[in-house]
Amino acid sequence: MLLVYLCSMKRNLTIIAFVFTGLVFFASCKHEMTIPDTPAISYKNDIQPIIVSNCTQSGCHGKVNTSDFELLTYKDVIKEGDIIAYNADNSKLFQSITGKGEEFMPQSPNSPLTDNQIKLIYWWIMQGAKDN
């Protein structure tokens, strides 16, 4: 009788250990979706070079006497580009470079911005359009 009892106990302990191990395994096996953080976009290092090389050429948004407005400084870009921090889709600059605004910029014969340049401007605005 003692042998039957001990065998029964051993079997119960084995089952408990198996169930516990399974719970630990499944609890540690969570596959939560993580979205990587977008690196901080710098106005000075990432955005200003795009604006300077694509928007401030002669006859465009460089000197006041050759255009309706300048895009030479951070303040110019924020004001004249009607930048709405954290809201790229409603910012005039973003609308213009994606063809969703009144005018598509840059105008021909200049080349449109690359997809990467557009993404950088988008993420800069979505990160608050900081002067960094």
Sequence and secondary structure as in RCSB ss.txt:
>XXXX:A:sequence
MLLVYLCSMKRNLTIIAFVFTGLVFFASCKHEMTIPDTPAISYKNDIQPIIVSNCTQSGCHGKVNTSDFELLTYK
DVIKEGDIIAYNADNSKLFQSITGKGEEFMPQSPNSPLTDNQIKLIYWWIMQGAKDN
>XXXX:A:secstr
 HHHHHHHHHHHHHHHHHHHHHHHHHHTT             IIIIIHHHHHHHHSSTTSSSSGGGSSS   SHH
HHHHHTT  TT GGG HHHHHHHT SSS SS TTS    HHHHHHHHHHHHTT    
